[in-house]
Structures are given as structure tokens and as C-alpha cells.
Amino acid sequence: MAIGKLFRTTAFKISLAYLILSAIGASIVLGTVGWNMKHLVEEEIAQTIDADIKGLSEQYAQGGINLLARRVLRRTRRPGAKLYLVTTPAGEPIAGNVTSLPSEIHDEQGYFKTTYHLLGDPAGKIHHALVRVVQLEGGFRLLVGRDLEEGENLRQILSNALFTSLFWLVVIGTLGGLWIARRVLNRVDAINANARAIVAGDLSGRLRLAGTGDELDRLVENFNAMLERMSVLLAGLKEVSDNIAHDLKTPLTRLRSGLEQALRTAKSPEDYQQALTKALEESDGLIQIFNALLSIARAEAGAGREGMVDFDAAGVLRDVSELYEPVAEERGIALTLKLGVGLALHGSRELISQALANLVDNALKYGAPDKDNPNIKQQNTVELSARRTAGQVEFIIADHGAGIPEADHHRVLERFVRLENARSRPGSGLGLSLAAAVARLHNGCLHLEDNGPGLRVIIRLPAAPLNVIEERPIAVPGKAA
């Protein structure tokens, strides 16, 4: 693997950024520690100087300049002695271990940082010290100081530690960044290799998980989920194409045959008008099928989300009930309606209305009494209800017809699927498919249950907050035939 490729990876760039931030942070921390240490050392030196000056001032007060000179001389002979100097009012040395001081501090009092020469040191060697000069009674001056070499050594140690830490930080950070970049790049290259195979046409392939549960694994999981969804959509597209080829072939053939027969046998304007009327009916049926397929495709593709609003689902189901009441009366079925409270939804009112209308139409069509078997007792009712439960709005359309075997509950939700007992009745087998697609578009689901006898179709959709609509309890009984 080329080293340049590693340096160009995002992982290495992120590692380098962290390295630079860490180096800046370490420099700030060590610099702050050094600065605080320097001031702490100088404060301790100042305190010891003040204590020495206080003690020597008391000696001077008790025994005069001679006693002070003896005490200073004794202290200068100790190992590691501080800086001492006693001068006359004219500035001439009387006792001490300092040969010379800058002239400007002889006439000043207080703390100073200065250079000095010690007795016995090689010529030209300069020391740095913190000193304090006080004027005693009689004009004599006392200087007490301490060498700053200890603080300088400590600062040098901290500086060396800083540069050493930065050096190893850069070395370890660079090597660590390259190692991390190599690991990440290996995984990304493996993902790219799998992706190239999928792009080549193998949609059944999936990206491999490393099992670490990190962000790359989560990305792979989402990518695999996207591939799974694409596979389902492509399979659905293929199925729709096959279904269109088979299920639309019959009405198109019937349409052509009718027109061809009219051309051969029609002898009067009435014959041609009858043929054209049948052709229009067949054409309307084909248009309805294509419209249903288009609605299903749009719902499964997520179209319609931009038009979603908050609305009262009770009004939708009430409108659907009123629309189908004449149909129910004509077929001798009692259509009942029961609505709960808090039926607030966020979604497409038109699509939900269409889905519910399809379900009610199916219930009236297949829930009608079986006239060929009058001995079978059936409840000639179709119940429509809606309620709010556990954060969902639940629509229930129940009939008491022949129902659907439980083994076929999943299959009838597919496009163009019609069971044997439904083939003799008008329809295209797209009503349940459209309702299921609309439910999925709204992050809900459609579920089929046995109604003993008959079928219960349940649509569950996420409810909207209760404050988006005015809650009004409604219970509208249907009209009996």
C-alpha cells in the first residue's frame, strides 16, 4: 500500500489534527506549569530574604555595625551561603561575599534582579540573583540576596521535558495515525470491493460487517438495508411488469375482439354504439388499473410526504361512509360507523381517503350475502370504526362475508392477486395493495384478521398530538337495509 495513499486518508488527517491540538495543549500546560513554578520559587526566595533581613536588622539594633559585620561574615562561610553585603553610607564594602554590584541598586531600596560576581569565582563568570537592599540606622546599607540558578535549572528541566514530550508525541502520533489510517483504509477498500461487485450487477450481494459495531459497521448496515429495499423494489417492478403483461392482456384482447367483431358484424348505428360503449367500459377499467398502479408506485416511492398536513381522521372516515351508504343500501348491507375521540393524524388526507374507500368497497363487494346459499346465516353488516390507542389511530373495516384464509393473508396484499372466489366479480386485485402502500408511506401497517365469519382489515397509523384538532366524540349509526 503506497504511503502517500495513507497520508491522504481522512483517518490520518483527523489523527494529525488531534496530534496538533494535543501538542498545543501540552505546550500550554507545561508552559503554565513552568511560569507558575518560576513565580513560586521567586516568592520562596523573597520570603527567605525577608527573614534574613529581619534577623540581621535585629542584630544591628543590638550590637551595632560590628556585630552585624561579624554575623554576616559567619554566614558567608557556610556552604551554599546566600548573598550578603554591608556597606558604609558612601557605598564602601564592610563585609559580605559579593565583590561588586551594579551601581544603580546602591541608591535604591526593595527587590531587584541583578547580576553579580562571587569572591573566588573565575573572572568573567556572571551570576543572576534576586536581592533586597535596606537602609539601616546611621546610613549603613544591608544587601541580602539569593542566586536564581536553582530556578533557572528548574525552568531548563521543564523546557527539556516539553521538547522531549513534543518529540515523542509527534513520533507516536504520526505512527499511530498511519496505523489507524491503514486499518480504516483496509476496511474501506474491502467495502469498495464489495460495492464494485454489486454495481457490476450482483444485487444479491451484501457488504460484510467487521463485527465491531462502530460507525463503519453502522454505515454498512444502512447500505445493506438500502440494497435490500432496492432489491424489493426491483422485484416489485419485475412483478408488476409480469402482472401487467398477464393481467392486462385479457382486457386488451377483449377490447380488440369486441371492436373487431363490431367491424365484421355490425349493421346498424345501434350495433356500433353498443360496441363503442363496451370499448369505453373496457378502457375505463384499464385506466383505473393504471391509476391504481401509479398510486401504489408513488406511495412506495415516498411521494406525497410533502403534502402531509394535520387533520381529523374522523371526518375522513365519515365522508367515506356517506359516499358508500347508497351502495350498501342497494346491496342490502347495513353500513355502521363508530368513531372515537382524539383521531388526529399527520399525513395525506387524499391518500388515506383513497385507501379507506378501497377497503370499504372490498367489504361491500365481498361481504354481501351469498344469494346462492340462502341457508347460510350471515350478518348483513359492514362495520367501520376508528379509535386512538397507544399513540396510534386504528381504522377497522369488518365484514361478515366469506373472508380470506389465513394462509393467504400476506399474499392478497401483493399486486393483482385475486383468490378463486373473487375472480367472478369485477376488480383488479390492487385495492389491498394500495391500502398497504399508503399505510407504509405513513409509517403505519395494514393487518388482516378473521372476523368469524368474514374479514377484519386494520390500518394502524401514528397519531398526531391531540392539540392539532378539536376533539369531538362521534358515533354515527348506519342505516339498515
C-alpha positions as CSV (number, residue, x, y, z in Angstrom):
1,M,0.0,0.0,0.0
2,A,1.5,3.4,-1.1
3,I,2.5,5.6,1.9
4,G,1.1,8.6,0.0
5,K,-2.3,7.0,0.0
6,L,-2.2,6.7,3.8
7,F,-1.3,10.3,4.2
8,R,-4.3,11.3,2.0
9,T,-6.8,9.3,4.1
10,T,-9.4,11.1,6.3
11,A,-8.4,9.0,9.2
12,F,-4.8,10.2,9.0
13,K,-5.9,13.8,8.6
14,I,-8.1,13.5,11.7
15,S,-5.2,11.9,13.6
16,L,-2.9,14.7,12.5
17,A,-5.4,17.3,13.6
18,Y,-5.7,15.6,17.1
19,L,-1.9,15.5,17.2
20,I,-1.5,19.2,16.6
21,L,-4.2,20.0,19.1
22,S,-2.6,17.7,21.7
23,A,0.8,19.3,21.1
24,I,-0.6,22.8,21.6
25,G,-2.4,21.6,24.7
26,A,0.8,20.0,26.1
27,S,2.8,23.2,25.4
28,I,0.2,25.4,27.1
29,V,0.1,23.0,30.2
30,L,3.9,22.7,30.5
31,G,4.4,26.5,29.8
32,T,1.8,27.3,32.5
33,V,3.5,24.9,35.0
34,G,6.9,26.5,34.3
35,W,5.7,30.0,34.7
36,N,3.9,29.2,37.9
37,M,6.9,27.3,39.2
38,K,9.2,30.3,38.4
39,H,7.0,32.6,40.4
40,L,6.7,30.1,43.3
41,V,10.5,29.8,43.5
42,E,10.9,33.6,43.5
43,E,8.2,34.0,46.2
44,E,10.0,31.5,48.4
45,I,13.3,33.2,47.8
46,A,11.7,36.6,48.7
47,Q,10.4,35.1,51.9
48,T,13.8,33.7,53.0
49,I,15.4,37.0,52.1
50,D,12.9,38.9,54.3
51,A,13.5,36.5,57.2
52,D,17.3,37.1,56.9
53,I,17.0,40.8,56.7
54,K,14.7,40.8,59.8
55,G,17.2,38.7,61.8
56,L,20.3,40.8,60.8
57,S,18.4,44.0,61.4
58,E,17.7,42.9,65.0
59,Q,21.5,42.0,65.4
60,Y,22.4,45.5,64.2
61,A,19.9,47.1,66.6
62,Q,21.5,45.1,69.5
63,G,25.2,45.4,68.7
64,G,25.7,47.9,66.1
65,I,27.7,47.6,62.8
66,N,30.5,45.5,64.3
67,L,28.1,42.8,65.5
68,L,26.3,42.9,62.1
69,A,29.6,42.6,60.2
70,R,30.6,39.5,62.3
71,R,27.2,37.8,61.8
72,V,27.4,38.5,58.0
73,L,31.0,37.2,57.9
74,R,29.9,34.0,59.7
75,R,27.0,33.4,57.3
76,T,29.1,33.8,54.2
77,R,31.4,31.0,55.3
78,R,28.5,28.5,55.4
79,P,28.2,26.1,52.4
80,G,25.7,27.4,49.9
81,A,25.5,30.7,51.5
82,K,23.2,33.5,50.3
83,L,24.5,36.8,49.0
84,Y,25.4,39.3,51.7
85,L,26.9,42.7,51.6
86,V,27.1,45.5,54.2
87,T,28.3,48.9,53.0
88,T,29.0,52.3,54.5
89,P,26.8,55.2,53.8
90,A,29.3,56.0,51.0
91,G,28.8,52.6,49.5
92,E,32.2,51.1,50.6
93,P,32.0,47.3,51.4
94,I,32.4,46.4,55.0
95,A,31.5,42.6,55.0
96,G,30.0,40.1,52.6
97,N,30.7,37.7,49.8
98,V,29.8,39.9,46.9
99,T,32.7,41.7,45.1
100,S,30.6,44.1,43.0
101,L,27.0,45.0,42.3
102,P,25.6,47.3,39.6
103,S,25.8,50.9,40.8
104,E,22.2,51.7,40.3
105,I,21.0,49.5,43.2
106,H,23.2,51.1,45.9
107,D,20.9,54.1,46.0
108,E,17.6,52.1,45.7
109,Q,15.7,50.0,48.2
110,G,13.5,47.0,47.5
111,Y,13.8,43.9,45.4
112,F,15.9,43.7,42.3
113,K,17.1,41.1,39.8
114,T,20.7,41.7,39.0
115,T,24.0,40.2,38.0
116,Y,26.9,39.7,40.4
117,H,30.4,38.2,40.9
118,L,31.2,36.0,43.9
119,L,34.6,36.0,45.6
120,G,36.7,33.2,44.4
121,D,34.9,32.7,41.1
122,P,36.8,32.7,37.9
123,A,36.9,36.2,36.3
124,G,34.1,36.9,33.9
125,K,31.6,34.4,35.4
126,I,28.3,36.2,35.9
127,H,25.6,35.1,38.2
128,H,21.9,36.1,38.4
129,A,20.3,36.8,41.7
130,L,17.2,38.3,43.4
131,V,18.4,40.8,46.0
132,R,16.9,43.3,48.5
133,V,18.6,46.3,49.8
134,V,17.5,48.1,53.1
135,Q,19.0,51.1,54.7
136,L,19.9,50.8,58.4
137,E,20.0,53.5,61.1
138,G,23.2,55.5,60.6
139,G,23.1,55.3,56.8
140,F,24.6,51.8,56.5
141,R,23.1,49.6,53.8
142,L,22.4,45.9,54.1
143,L,22.0,43.7,51.0
144,V,20.7,40.2,51.2
145,G,20.1,38.1,48.0
146,R,19.8,34.6,46.7
147,D,21.1,33.1,43.5
148,L,18.4,32.3,40.8
149,E,20.4,29.4,39.3
150,E,18.1,26.9,41.0
151,G,15.0,28.4,39.3
152,E,16.9,28.6,36.0
153,N,17.8,24.9,36.3
154,L,14.2,24.0,37.1
155,R,13.0,26.0,34.1
156,Q,15.6,24.3,31.9
157,I,14.4,20.9,33.1
158,L,10.8,21.9,32.2
159,S,11.8,23.1,28.8
160,N,13.7,19.9,28.1
161,A,10.7,17.9,29.3
162,L,8.5,20.0,27.0
163,F,10.6,19.4,23.9
164,T,11.1,15.8,24.7
165,S,7.4,15.3,25.2
166,L,6.6,17.1,21.9
167,F,9.1,15.0,20.0
168,W,7.7,11.7,21.2
169,L,4.2,13.0,20.8
170,V,4.9,13.8,17.2
171,V,6.6,10.4,16.6
172,I,4.0,8.3,18.4
173,G,1.1,10.4,17.0
174,T,2.4,10.1,13.4
175,L,2.9,6.3,13.7
176,G,-0.4,5.9,15.4
177,G,-2.2,8.0,12.7
178,L,-0.6,5.9,10.0
179,W,-1.7,2.6,11.8
180,I,-5.2,3.9,12.3
181,A,-5.4,5.1,8.7
182,R,-4.1,1.7,7.4
183,R,-6.8,-0.1,9.4
184,V,-9.6,2.2,8.2
185,L,-8.3,2.2,4.7
186,N,-8.2,-1.6,4.6
187,R,-11.9,-1.7,5.7
188,V,-12.9,1.0,3.2
189,D,-11.1,-0.9,0.4
190,A,-13.0,-4.1,1.4
191,I,-16.3,-2.2,1.3
192,N,-15.4,-0.7,-2.1
193,A,-14.5,-4.1,-3.5
194,N,-17.9,-5.4,-2.4
195,A,-19.6,-2.3,-3.7
196,R,-18.0,-2.7,-7.1
197,A,-19.3,-6.3,-7.4
198,I,-22.8,-5.0,-6.5
199,V,-22.5,-2.2,-9.1
200,A,-21.5,-4.8,-11.7
201,G,-25.0,-6.3,-11.3
202,D,-25.0,-8.6,-8.4
203,L,-27.7,-7.0,-6.3
204,S,-28.0,-10.1,-4.2
205,G,-24.5,-9.4,-2.7
206,R,-24.2,-7.6,0.6
207,L,-21.3,-5.8,2.3
208,R,-19.5,-7.7,5.0
209,L,-19.7,-6.5,8.6
210,A,-16.5,-6.4,10.7
211,G,-18.5,-7.0,13.9
212,T,-17.0,-4.1,15.8
213,G,-20.3,-2.1,15.9
214,D,-18.5,1.1,15.0
215,E,-19.6,3.8,12.6
216,L,-18.4,1.9,9.6
217,D,-20.4,-1.2,10.6
218,R,-23.5,1.1,11.1
219,L,-22.8,2.5,7.6
220,V,-22.6,-1.0,6.1
221,E,-25.8,-2.0,7.9
222,N,-27.6,1.0,6.4
223,F,-26.1,0.3,3.0
224,N,-27.2,-3.3,3.2
225,A,-30.7,-2.2,4.2
226,M,-30.8,0.2,1.2
227,L,-29.7,-2.7,-1.1
228,E,-32.5,-4.9,0.5
229,R,-35.0,-2.1,-0.2
230,M,-33.8,-1.7,-3.7
231,S,-34.0,-5.4,-4.3
232,V,-37.6,-5.4,-3.0
233,L,-38.5,-2.5,-5.3
234,L,-36.8,-4.1,-8.3
235,A,-38.6,-7.4,-7.6
236,G,-41.8,-5.5,-7.3
237,L,-41.2,-3.7,-10.5
238,K,-40.5,-7.0,-12.3
239,E,-43.6,-8.5,-10.7
240,V,-45.7,-5.5,-11.8
241,S,-44.3,-5.8,-15.3
242,D,-45.1,-9.5,-15.4
243,N,-48.6,-8.9,-13.9
244,I,-49.3,-6.1,-16.4
245,A,-48.3,-8.4,-19.2
246,H,-50.6,-11.2,-18.0
247,D,-53.5,-9.4,-16.3
248,L,-53.9,-6.6,-18.8
249,K,-53.6,-9.0,-21.7
250,T,-57.2,-10.3,-21.2
251,P,-59.0,-6.9,-21.1
252,L,-56.9,-5.6,-24.1
253,T,-57.7,-8.8,-26.0
254,R,-61.4,-8.5,-25.1
255,L,-61.3,-4.8,-26.2
256,R,-59.7,-5.7,-29.5
257,S,-62.1,-8.7,-30.1
258,G,-65.1,-6.5,-29.4
259,L,-64.0,-3.9,-31.9
260,E,-63.0,-6.5,-34.5
261,Q,-66.4,-8.2,-34.1
262,A,-68.2,-4.9,-34.5
263,L,-66.4,-4.2,-37.7
264,R,-67.4,-7.6,-39.0
265,T,-70.9,-8.0,-37.9
266,A,-72.3,-4.6,-37.0
267,K,-75.0,-3.5,-39.5
268,S,-76.7,-0.5,-37.8
269,P,-75.6,2.6,-35.8
270,E,-77.0,0.9,-32.7
271,D,-74.6,-2.0,-33.1
272,Y,-71.7,0.4,-33.5
273,Q,-72.8,2.4,-30.5
274,Q,-73.1,-0.7,-28.4
275,A,-69.6,-1.8,-29.4
276,L,-68.2,1.6,-28.6
277,T,-69.9,1.6,-25.2
278,K,-68.3,-1.7,-24.3
279,A,-65.0,-0.4,-25.6
280,L,-65.3,2.6,-23.4
281,E,-66.1,0.5,-20.4
282,E,-63.0,-1.7,-21.0
283,S,-60.9,1.4,-21.5
284,D,-62.2,2.9,-18.2
285,G,-61.3,-0.3,-16.5
286,L,-57.7,-0.2,-17.9
287,I,-57.3,3.4,-16.9
288,Q,-58.4,2.6,-13.3
289,I,-55.8,-0.2,-13.2
290,F,-53.1,2.1,-14.4
291,N,-54.1,4.8,-12.0
292,A,-54.1,2.3,-9.1
293,L,-50.6,1.1,-10.2
294,L,-49.4,4.7,-10.4
295,S,-50.8,5.5,-6.9
296,I,-49.1,2.4,-5.5
297,A,-45.8,3.2,-7.1
298,R,-45.9,6.8,-5.8
299,A,-46.8,5.7,-2.3
300,E,-43.9,3.1,-2.2
301,A,-41.5,5.7,-3.6
302,G,-42.5,8.1,-0.8
303,A,-44.2,10.7,-3.0
304,G,-46.9,12.7,-1.2
305,R,-44.9,13.3,2.0
306,E,-44.5,17.0,1.1
307,G,-48.3,17.4,1.1
308,M,-48.9,16.0,4.5
309,V,-50.9,18.1,7.0
310,D,-52.6,17.6,10.4
311,F,-56.3,16.7,10.1
312,D,-59.1,14.9,11.8
313,A,-59.3,11.3,10.7
314,A,-62.9,11.1,11.9
315,G,-64.0,13.4,9.1
316,V,-62.3,11.2,6.5
317,L,-64.0,8.0,7.6
318,R,-67.3,9.8,7.9
319,D,-67.0,11.1,4.3
320,V,-66.2,7.6,3.1
321,S,-69.2,6.1,5.0
322,E,-71.5,8.7,3.4
323,L,-70.1,8.0,0.0
324,Y,-70.8,4.3,0.2
325,E,-74.2,4.4,2.0
326,P,-76.2,4.2,-1.2
327,V,-74.1,1.3,-2.5
328,A,-74.6,-0.5,0.8
329,E,-78.4,0.0,0.7
330,E,-78.5,-1.2,-2.9
331,R,-76.7,-4.4,-1.9
332,G,-78.8,-5.0,1.3
333,I,-76.0,-4.3,3.7
334,A,-76.2,-2.2,6.8
335,L,-73.1,0.2,7.0
336,T,-72.4,1.2,10.6
337,L,-69.9,3.8,11.7
338,K,-68.3,4.3,15.1
339,L,-65.7,6.9,15.8
340,G,-63.7,7.5,18.9
341,V,-62.0,10.7,20.1
342,G,-58.6,12.2,19.5
343,L,-58.3,10.9,15.9
344,A,-55.6,13.4,14.9
345,L,-53.3,12.3,12.1
346,H,-50.4,13.9,10.2
347,G,-50.5,12.7,6.6
348,S,-52.0,12.9,3.2
349,R,-55.8,13.2,3.6
350,E,-56.4,12.2,-0.1
351,L,-54.3,9.0,0.0
352,I,-55.8,7.9,3.3
353,S,-59.3,8.6,2.0
354,Q,-58.5,6.5,-1.2
355,A,-57.1,3.6,0.9
356,L,-60.2,3.6,3.2
357,A,-62.5,3.8,0.2
358,N,-60.8,0.8,-1.4
359,L,-61.3,-1.2,1.8
360,V,-64.9,-0.3,2.2
361,D,-65.6,-1.1,-1.5
362,N,-64.0,-4.5,-1.0
363,A,-66.0,-5.1,2.2
364,L,-69.3,-4.3,0.4
365,K,-68.3,-6.3,-2.6
366,Y,-67.2,-9.5,-0.8
367,G,-69.2,-9.1,2.4
368,A,-72.6,-9.2,0.7
369,P,-74.9,-12.1,1.5
370,D,-74.3,-15.2,-0.6
371,K,-77.6,-15.5,-2.6
372,D,-76.6,-18.9,-3.9
373,N,-76.6,-20.3,-0.4
374,P,-79.6,-18.9,1.4
375,N,-79.3,-21.4,4.2
376,I,-76.1,-19.9,5.4
377,K,-76.9,-17.2,8.0
378,Q,-74.9,-14.1,7.6
379,Q,-74.9,-10.7,9.3
380,N,-75.6,-8.3,6.5
381,T,-73.5,-5.5,8.1
382,V,-70.1,-3.9,7.4
383,E,-68.7,-2.1,10.5
384,L,-66.5,0.9,10.1
385,S,-64.7,2.2,13.2
386,A,-61.7,4.3,14.3
387,R,-60.1,4.8,17.7
388,R,-57.0,6.1,19.3
389,T,-54.9,3.6,21.2
390,A,-51.2,3.6,22.4
391,G,-50.2,6.6,20.3
392,Q,-51.8,5.3,17.1
393,V,-55.0,5.8,15.2
394,E,-56.6,2.5,14.3
395,F,-59.1,2.1,11.4
396,I,-61.1,-1.1,11.3
397,I,-63.3,-2.3,8.4
398,A,-65.1,-5.5,9.2
399,D,-67.5,-7.6,7.1
400,H,-69.2,-10.9,7.5
401,G,-68.7,-12.4,4.1
402,A,-66.6,-15.4,3.0
403,G,-63.4,-13.9,4.4
404,I,-59.9,-14.8,3.3
405,P,-58.0,-18.0,4.5
406,E,-55.3,-17.1,7.0
407,A,-52.6,-18.7,4.7
408,D,-53.5,-16.1,2.1
409,H,-53.5,-13.0,4.3
410,H,-50.0,-12.0,3.2
411,R,-50.4,-13.0,-0.4
412,V,-53.5,-10.9,-1.1
413,L,-51.5,-7.7,-0.2
414,E,-49.5,-8.2,-3.4
415,R,-50.5,-6.6,-6.7
416,F,-53.0,-8.3,-9.0
417,V,-53.6,-11.2,-6.6
418,R,-57.2,-12.4,-6.7
419,L,-58.4,-15.5,-4.9
420,E,-60.6,-18.1,-6.7
421,N,-63.9,-16.9,-5.0
422,A,-63.2,-13.3,-6.3
423,R,-62.5,-14.0,-9.9
424,S,-66.1,-14.0,-10.9
425,R,-66.5,-10.4,-9.5
426,P,-65.2,-7.2,-11.0
427,G,-61.9,-5.9,-9.7
428,S,-58.2,-5.8,-10.5
429,G,-56.6,-7.1,-7.2
430,L,-55.0,-3.8,-6.4
431,G,-57.2,-2.4,-3.6
432,L,-55.4,-4.1,-0.7
433,S,-52.0,-3.4,-2.3
434,L,-52.8,0.3,-2.5
435,A,-54.1,0.5,1.1
436,A,-50.9,-1.3,2.4
437,A,-48.7,1.0,0.4
438,V,-50.4,4.1,1.8
439,A,-50.1,2.7,5.4
440,R,-46.3,2.1,4.8
441,L,-46.0,5.7,3.4
442,H,-47.4,7.0,6.8
443,N,-45.1,4.7,8.8
444,G,-48.0,2.5,9.7
445,C,-49.1,-1.0,8.8
446,L,-52.1,-2.9,7.4
447,H,-53.2,-6.1,9.1
448,L,-55.8,-8.8,8.2
449,E,-57.7,-10.8,10.8
450,D,-60.5,-13.4,10.7
451,N,-63.9,-11.9,11.7
452,G,-65.6,-15.3,12.2
453,P,-67.1,-15.2,9.7
454,G,-65.7,-12.5,7.4
455,L,-62.6,-10.3,7.4
456,R,-61.3,-7.5,9.6
457,V,-58.9,-5.1,7.9
458,I,-57.0,-3.0,10.4
459,I,-54.9,0.0,9.5
460,R,-52.7,1.5,12.2
461,L,-51.1,4.9,11.7
462,P,-49.0,7.1,14.1
463,A,-51.3,9.6,15.8
464,A,-50.6,13.3,15.8
465,P,-50.6,15.4,19.0
466,L,-54.1,15.9,20.4
467,N,-53.9,19.7,20.3
468,V,-53.8,19.9,16.5
469,I,-57.5,19.3,16.1
470,E,-60.7,19.8,18.2
471,E,-61.7,16.6,19.8
472,R,-65.4,15.7,19.3
473,P,-66.8,12.3,20.2
474,I,-68.9,11.0,17.4
475,A,-70.9,7.8,17.0
476,V,-73.0,7.6,13.8
477,P,-75.2,4.5,13.3
478,G,-75.5,3.2,9.8
479,K,-78.8,2.8,8.0
480,A,-80.2,-0.7,7.9
481,A,-81.4,-2.1,4.5
